[in-house]
C-alpha cells in the first residue's frame, strides 16, 4: 500500500497542471476568429483593438461597437452577397461564430 501513495500524489499533482495547459473553449474560438480575420479580412480592415479607419474599411473595434453579437453574426452571414464596396465573402457558420467571438473580445 505505501508504494501506491507516491503515484497517487503524483497523479493528483499533475491534474491541475494538465488542465492549466488546455485553453478554455472560448479562448480557442477567439484565437481561431483572430486567425480567420488575419487571413480573410486584414487586407481592408484593421483587425486589432485600435480604433479608426485604418485602411479602406472600419476597424473591427468600430464594427463591434456598431453591432450586437446577433446582428454581427447576421451581417457576417450576409457577406456572401457582398457589402457596400466589399466583395462577396462566403463564411461557414463556425467561422462566423469565431469571428464574432474575436470581435466581441475587443470590447
N, C-alpha and C positions, 0 to 999 in steps of 0.2 A: 504493500500500500504506500509506503513512503516514497517509492520510486516513481509513482504516478503523479504525486503532488507537484514536482517541478514542471512537468509537462502541462498540467492543468493551469498553473500560474502563468506559464509562458503563453499558452493559448489565450488566456484572459487578457493578458497584457498586450498581445498583438491585435486583438479585436478592434479597439478604438483606433489604432494606427491604420489598419486596413480601411476602416470607414472614413477616416480623415482624408485619405488619398483619392477617394471617389467623389467627384464634384456632384452637387445636387442636380437633379434633372433640369431645373430652371436655368442654372448656370450653363449647362451644356447647350440648352436651347438658345440662350443669349449668345453664346460663343458661335454657334452654328449660324445664327442670324447675322452676326458681325462678319463672318466669313462669306456668306452669300452676298451681303451688301458690298463688301470689298470687291468681289469678283463681278457683280452684275450692276451695281449702282454708282460706284465711286467715280466713274468717268464724268458724271454730271453733278452728282450730289456730294456734299460734304457729309460724310457718314459718321464722323466723330462727334463729341459732345459740344463742339464750338457752334456758335450761332452764326446766322447770316446767309447771304447768297454767295457762296464761295466760288461757284463756277457758273453754270447756266441755270441751276435749279436750287430750290430751297434746301437748307441743311436738314438732316434727319431730326435734329433737335427741334427746329421750327415745325416740321411735319408732325412730330409728336405732340407739340403744343396745340396744333390745329385739330387733332383727331382724338377720339376715344379709341380704345383698343378695338372695339367692334367696328367702328366706321373705318378705322385703318385697315382692318382685315378685308372689309368690303372693297375699299379703294384699291388695295393691292391685288385683289382678285379681278377687278375690272381693268387692270392694266393690259390684259390680253388684247384689248381693243385700242390701246394707246391712250395717252392723256395729254391734252394740250400739245406741246411740242415733243412730248415723249413718244418714242417708238413703241409698238406693241411689245409687251413682255409677258410671257406665259410663266406663271409660277405655280408649283404644286402646293396643295393645302399645307403640307408640313413646312414648306419653305415660307409661305405666308405667315404661318404662326411663329416661325423662328425670327423672321424679320420684325414682326410686330413685337415680339418679346425683346429684341435688341433695341428697337426704338423706345419702347417703354422703359428700358433700363437707363436711358439717357436722361430721364426726368430727374 
